């Protein structure tokens, strides 16, 4: 662990890491030195969403216990957001117009799912382990709701198409991501990675899971889980709470405001 401490102080002198980062690294280095196989921490545990929120990044740091040369293994980080239902609609072109046709609703879909790994997932662990821990987009176990299964059962091969369409949409919005070779080792035992949260990240409770995998197995004591909270602040929080606690009244108010805005715009244009 002396090598790790030397890197920390050297980086601090060069100014490549801040004081808070140094303190986090020192803390996890000490704990890893106490024979723990894996110790991790996060730069922030609360993401506050205000009206001008455009996204953010968190740094996840970790340290491995002492290992023999060539026996370090691989690290995988999985950040999961709150689950939700999501509808996927299929569009067809009719009379020159794109219209919605069949729809499938999936349940237990993570509102956010990000992976960072020190290598390719298929090279790190067998498919059985990845499936057991739902590591990788292909191993997420969301399924269609009962009212959607009639569509799926009528043509079972369509399910994969709906699933792939949903995953593509979430990836495009930055809510799903897989970043292989994105965990950086700064020394033999210290590592870090960045997790990007887009502007549209949903509020709720998140989990940052870190796995130390060696010889195709999670090392005993080599799994860590830390909470992350995403919440709205300021006027955005007040509106969010009102919309969820009084949805009927919120809907009426939203319609009235839209009508009022339309009336104001029409009045202004008539005077121009």
Secondary structure, 3 states (H helix, E strand, C coil): CHHHHHHHHHHHHHCCCCHHHHHHHHHHHHHHHCCCCEEEEECCCEEEECCCCCCEEEEEEEEECCCCCCCCCEEEEEEECCEEEEEEEEEEEECCEEEEEEEEEEEEEECCEEEEECCCHHHHCCHHHHHHCCCCHHHCCCEECHHHHHHHHHCCCHHHHHHHHHHHHHHHCCCEEEECCCCEECCCCEEEEEEEECCCCCCEEEEEEEEEEECCEEEEEEEEEEEEEEEECCHHHHHHHHHHHCHHHHHHHHHHHHHHHHHHHHHHHHHC
